Amino acid sequence: MPPPATVPFYASLLDACTATKNLKTLIQIHAQAISHGISHHDFIRSKLVAAYASCTQMRQATLLFHYTNRRSTFLFNSLIKAYASLQQFSPSLAIFRDMLDIRKPIDLHTLPSVLKSCAGLSSLRLGQQVHGVVLTNGFASDLANSNALINMYSKCGDLGRARTVFDEMAVRNEVSWTTMMAGYGMNGEVSEVFNLFEKMVEDGLIRLDAACFTVVLSACSHGGMVEKGTEYFRMMEERFGVKPVLEHYTCMVDMLGRGGKVEEAEGLMMKMMEIQPDFALLNALLGSCRIHNKVEVAERVSHKIHGLRLSLSSGQ
């Protein structure tokens, strides 16, 4: 028998690995658990599954899962969430079905990942069934479950039901507002994005964050609203204290490029401080160059893309 402190001690180490997603340390701790003869302990094994899943090592996580005798709700949740986060939606739902088949209880943390998988597969019918499970289990007042429902209905094209869930929420957070705005944006209802944004600002109850402005700027880009997008970009830091990051610059470069202001888009990219352009930003600008026949700018952008590829291949 291992000393009483061994199992809790290694469990806490594995929890730390799950939080930090440190695979190298995880492998070392796993080896030590084996040497101490506690790796077969169901509690330790469940922690190992969660840790490997958080490090996206799904083959190892699934193998350990099948060797675990007493599979807790936490264990099922860990695998469901990990598969969903890797956009492996079908395996995520398969684990959930296994969970239901053996009548394993679900908790507050089970269904948000299941709903994410329904959204990823655009499976509205299944999403509606899971919504019923949310209501039956009394999870409708939980923020994470409600936000996941908004996301699922939006990605499945049922904006009316998404808005109903949003309107019926007693408490909303930044994710609630941003998810609803993103739903309108992805379904082409740009005016509703701005209406929600203005309402959020008027209410003053939610702190605007970077994700919120990414949704707004993306809507401006796809709606061809260059002046409005430029205004929002300016007010981000000046009025709301949100410093632009790469995603915001990418939206702006795409928006300016789509609007034919290719040189202005390039100028904005050149002004980016302490932020390295990535392929998404450079390709957005290059695409605009092709549309508007900006050969000189395209040559400079192509040179930057080539330089980025060389940098990545050399590991710098």
Buried (B, 14 or more C-beta within 10 A) or exposed (E): EBEEEBBEBBBEBBEBBBEEEBBEBBBEBBEBBEEBEBBEBBBBBBBBBBBBBBBBBBEBBBEBBEEBEEBBBBBBBBBBBBBBBEEBBEBBBBBBEBBEEEEBEBEBBBBBBBBBBBBBBEBBEBBBEBBEBBEEBEBBEBBBBBBBBBBBBBBBBBBEBBBEBBEEBEEBBBBBBBBBBBBBBBBEBBEBBBEBBEEBBEEEEBEBBBBBBBBBBBBBBBBEBBEBBBEBBEBBEEEBEBEBEBBBBBBBBBBBBBBBBBBBBBEBBEEBEEBEBBEEBBBBBBBBBEEBEBEEBBEBBEEBBEEBEEEEEEEE
